[in-house]
Amino acid sequence: MKKNITILILFIFATHFSWSSENACQIVDITGKILYINSCQNIENLINSNEGLPSNGIYFLKNKNHFQKIKRKNNKTAISKSFFSDSISTTENRTSFSKAMRKEASLSNNYYFRTNFFAINGIGYNSYLKAQNNFASLFSYIKKDIQVLFPQDTISTELIFNKTSFNIYTDLIQSILLKAEELEIKEKFLADIGSLLFLPSLYIMDELLNWISDGEYENKVKEFTEYRDNIIMETIPIIGENTATKSKLRNALAESANNKSRAIVLGHSQGGMYTYEAFNSFPDLDKSHFYSLNIAVPTDKNPNWFLGNDNDWILNTFRIPLINDIPESEPNSSDDGRDFGGESGHYHEWLKSYYNPHLASYSKINAAIENAFSTVPYWEKIFNTVTYQLLWYYSAAESTIDIAKADGSWVTLGTYGGYDVIDPSTKTVSNILLQDGYPVLRVQSYNDYRWWGPYTSIGYDDNPFRIISIDNDTLTYLMSDATSVSTYDDASFKLTLVIQ
């Protein structure tokens, strides 16, 4: 297969264009995912060093803003003779791919090219604006760099604001931790304080407090419990906001699923604690279109991707054997030698310690986001109904046109005979069978006292059906009767696909 594709690419290069060695050529699939990329002169080596294209599918050879279609079906290759332009227009930060590309994508694999990207902040923000500014550079990367890589995708960015307190050091959970340190019982209560520092449920379980029966701790436990109860009562609004964050995330995911949009969620610190529960509240079909990136989140419940600094004080504080299994962190470094501990000195802050262009973690996060956009499947359009209309029939043979249903049965669309036959009526068939995005058709004809066919629209050989135009989801066909399957001059009809 690799050899065939190599010959295919060389043929395209020889017959259609000559590009300089500095030009980068790509082979992309209909979702925009890059399968191959290299200089145009090195494309042969590129193909030989990667897996070949699958036996079926639509692909595009891309040079700058021009595309050439490559159609693979049953290990056979058809190449379009001309290029079309990927003219891009931007309106309100949303990019629309050219109609030509959209038609190919809609017909071939029928995807909804939509992705919603959400970010959730950790503790320490008392206003939406401050949290939004903290993620401004991330959203800029999504809208610019990622959008260029996936031009057919309609991408939105949104902050799910996780309101906690006016200042990270006076936050309820931080205050409880400091109180435990003051009373010198931090180590004894480390497991539960670890949960309190980041989990939305802000309480200390009495069962854990009852662990301590030593008289040395009795008064300290009493003082700690009273302090805990008082501060919780004073900060009930904070607890409400955390509950609201969980609800906002779930609503955002539900809206994405209802709109057939992929949802990619990046959470930093406490902001990533909501994702696991939220994802698991949806059925597997919906979850397959979700993806999470957890940055510096002190939890072992990470649905997809995790990154932490090996010197992140917060993460390391809450790595508790037998209590949790937080993923291993990674070394981080700056290219300018500056310290990246941040104002807290904990190596935990989003902008100072993680999404800092001078840090290795910056490129890791960007690469993980690009990988998510490349691998999370788009929602597929489900066409299960078709409306049929004959345009004209012109043949001495009497022909019957059928369409296949998903259950394996066939339904007759019409039977015609004679010349200049026109039928303006329409017929609707539901639960149809699609092969590579196309309805499966069949024709059988009677002429000269014998039956001819039947022949179907599947495969290259003996295929009496040819699509001559595509207008949104309406396919216009030319058809040969079964007595001469390659003339395409006996009938014309339209099929309009309807999404489920």
Secondary structure as GFF3:
##gff-version 3
##sequence-region A 1 500
A	DSSP	alpha_helix	2	16	.	.	.	ID=ss1
A	DSSP	beta_strand	24	29	.	.	.	ID=ss2
A	DSSP	beta_strand	34	39	.	.	.	ID=ss3
A	DSSP	three_ten_helix	40	42	.	.	.	ID=ss4
A	DSSP	alpha_helix	43	48	.	.	.	ID=ss5
A	DSSP	beta_strand	57	63	.	.	.	ID=ss6
A	DSSP	beta_strand	66	73	.	.	.	ID=ss7
A	DSSP	beta_strand	76	79	.	.	.	ID=ss8
A	DSSP	beta_strand	84	85	.	.	.	ID=ss9
A	DSSP	beta_strand	89	91	.	.	.	ID=ss10
A	DSSP	beta_strand	94	96	.	.	.	ID=ss11
A	DSSP	alpha_helix	99	108	.	.	.	ID=ss12
A	DSSP	beta_strand	111	112	.	.	.	ID=ss13
A	DSSP	beta_strand	114	120	.	.	.	ID=ss14
A	DSSP	alpha_helix	128	134	.	.	.	ID=ss15
A	DSSP	alpha_helix	136	141	.	.	.	ID=ss16
A	DSSP	pi_helix	142	146	.	.	.	ID=ss17
A	DSSP	alpha_helix	147	149	.	.	.	ID=ss18
A	DSSP	beta_strand	154	160	.	.	.	ID=ss19
A	DSSP	three_ten_helix	168	170	.	.	.	ID=ss20
A	DSSP	alpha_helix	172	182	.	.	.	ID=ss21
A	DSSP	alpha_helix	190	198	.	.	.	ID=ss22
A	DSSP	alpha_helix	206	209	.	.	.	ID=ss23
A	DSSP	alpha_helix	215	234	.	.	.	ID=ss24
A	DSSP	alpha_helix	236	258	.	.	.	ID=ss25
A	DSSP	beta_strand	262	268	.	.	.	ID=ss26
A	DSSP	three_ten_helix	269	272	.	.	.	ID=ss27
A	DSSP	alpha_helix	275	279	.	.	.	ID=ss28
A	DSSP	alpha_helix	284	287	.	.	.	ID=ss29
A	DSSP	beta_strand	290	295	.	.	.	ID=ss30
A	DSSP	beta_strand	305	307	.	.	.	ID=ss31
A	DSSP	alpha_helix	313	317	.	.	.	ID=ss32
A	DSSP	alpha_helix	350	353	.	.	.	ID=ss33
A	DSSP	alpha_helix	360	375	.	.	.	ID=ss34
A	DSSP	beta_strand	379	380	.	.	.	ID=ss35
A	DSSP	beta_strand	383	404	.	.	.	ID=ss36
A	DSSP	beta_strand	410	421	.	.	.	ID=ss37
A	DSSP	beta_strand	426	430	.	.	.	ID=ss38
A	DSSP	beta_strand	434	435	.	.	.	ID=ss39
A	DSSP	beta_strand	438	439	.	.	.	ID=ss40
A	DSSP	beta_strand	441	447	.	.	.	ID=ss41
A	DSSP	beta_strand	450	456	.	.	.	ID=ss42
A	DSSP	beta_strand	465	471	.	.	.	ID=ss43
A	DSSP	beta_strand	474	479	.	.	.	ID=ss44
A	DSSP	beta_strand	491	499	.	.	.	ID=ss45
###
